[in-house]
Amino acid sequence: MNGQIILLNGVSSSGKTTLAKAIQKYARDIWLHVAMDSFIAMLPDGQEFDREWFPMTEVQLEGATLPQIGNGPQGEALLAQMRQLVENLAQSGFNSIVDEVADAPVIADYKRRLGASCFTVKVDAPLSELERRERERGDRLIGLAREQSPRIHAGVHYDLEVNTHEDTPDALARRVLTAACA
């Protein structure tokens, strides 16, 4: 029997990891947490923004200079392996929560690999809240949420959308589990 996958997709600082941990807390069964950040963290410190991995450039958007993180060839290969791992986990019967920053083609790849076992959740908050979180956390690229916001969700159809500014992680986790496990 295939495991179920809850794919949490959202921009930087949207609350995906906090929501994933809350889902694990309220789930009746064990759910693994597969985080894109954990895959990137496998690189040696200081290498993540190398042009072969996840190059950072600057873009102009609405009169502001903002950071943009791309996928170099090695970064793309690493994230393809993450998607393969998620597929293998599902095929082995493991329920998993995937914590991603993915555009429409990547979401389509997850859906192609996972079929009906993939439940997609848009994780979002107002831009002002995302920017506040970026500033307060101190470990974020300032402006990344603003850069990602107009493009990450474009063309993606979600099974559920949640706003992490409007409700608590616990309430949202119960909502996600109810919808995904119905």
PyMOL commands that set and color helices and strands:
alter all, ss='L'
color gray80, all
select helices_A, chain A and resi 16-26+36-40+73-91+104-117+127-137+144-152+169-180
alter helices_A, ss='H'
color red, helices_A
select strands_A, chain A and resi 5-9+31-35+56-61+64-69+95-100+118-124+160-163
alter strands_A, ss='S'
color yellow, strands_A
deselect
rebuild
show_as cartoon
